[in-house]
């Protein structure tokens, strides 16, 4: 096993800014030096990715996107795609 050394807390900014991709990059960059921090970076990226999907689905299904931006909601787009194809 590799000897562990403490890595900077600045590594947490990578998954915060770039989501799951940043978490994966941070994990592979620091996994040999600080395994715990590498796992936390990966988890942060996964959690922020999941939060993003939940927020996107909530906005699309609530009708806010359709009312304010003229974008059809999720269900409307789903129905249209089934009818047309």
C-alpha positions in Angstrom: 0.0 0.0 0.0 1.1 3.6 -0.6 2.2 5.8 2.2 -0.5 8.4 3.0 0.3 12.1 3.0 -2.1 15.0 3.6 -3.3 16.7 0.5 -4.7 20.3 0.3 -8.3 21.0 0.9 -8.3 22.9 -2.4 -9.0 19.5 -4.1 -12.6 19.8 -3.0 -13.1 22.7 -5.4 -12.7 20.4 -8.4 -15.9 18.3 -7.8 -17.8 21.4 -6.6 -17.0 23.3 -9.9 -17.2 20.4 -12.4 -19.5 17.8 -10.7 -18.9 14.2 -11.3 -16.1 14.8 -13.8 -14.2 16.9 -11.3 -14.8 14.2 -8.7 -13.3 11.5 -10.9 -10.3 13.7 -11.8 -9.7 14.5 -8.2 -10.0 10.9 -7.1 -7.5 9.6 -9.6 -5.1 12.6 -8.9 -4.9 12.1 -5.1 -5.9 8.5 -4.5 -2.4 7.3 -3.8 -1.6 10.1 -1.4 -4.8 10.6 0.6 -7.4 7.9 0.0 -10.0 9.3 2.3 -10.0 12.8 0.7 -10.1 11.1 -2.8 -13.2 9.2 -1.8 -14.8 12.3 -0.4 -14.1 14.2 -3.6 -15.8 11.4 -5.6 -18.8 11.4 -3.3 -19.2 15.2 -3.5 -19.2 14.9 -7.3 -21.8 12.2 -7.3 -24.0 14.0 -4.8 -23.9 17.3 -6.8 -24.6 15.3 -10.0 -27.7 13.8 -8.4 -28.9 17.2 -7.0 -28.5 18.6 -10.5 -30.7 15.9 -12.0 -33.3 16.3 -9.3 -33.5 20.1 -9.8 -33.7 19.7 -13.6 -36.5 17.2 -13.4 -38.3 19.4 -10.8 -38.2 22.4 -13.1 -39.2 20.6 -16.2 -42.2 18.8 -14.6 -43.4 21.9 -12.6 -44.3 23.9 -15.7 -42.0 26.8 -14.8 -39.8 26.3 -17.9 -42.9 26.2 -20.1 -44.4 29.4 -18.6 -41.3 31.6 -18.5 -39.2 30.3 -21.4 -41.6 28.7 -23.8 -39.8 25.3 -23.4 -42.2 22.4 -23.4 -42.1 20.5 -20.1 -40.8 16.9 -19.7 -44.2 15.3 -20.1 -45.2 17.4 -23.1 -41.9 16.5 -24.8 -42.4 12.8 -24.0 -45.9 12.8 -25.4 -44.8 14.7 -28.6 -41.9 12.3 -29.2 -44.2 9.3 -28.8 -46.8 10.7 -31.2 -44.3 11.8 -33.8 -42.1 8.7 -33.9 
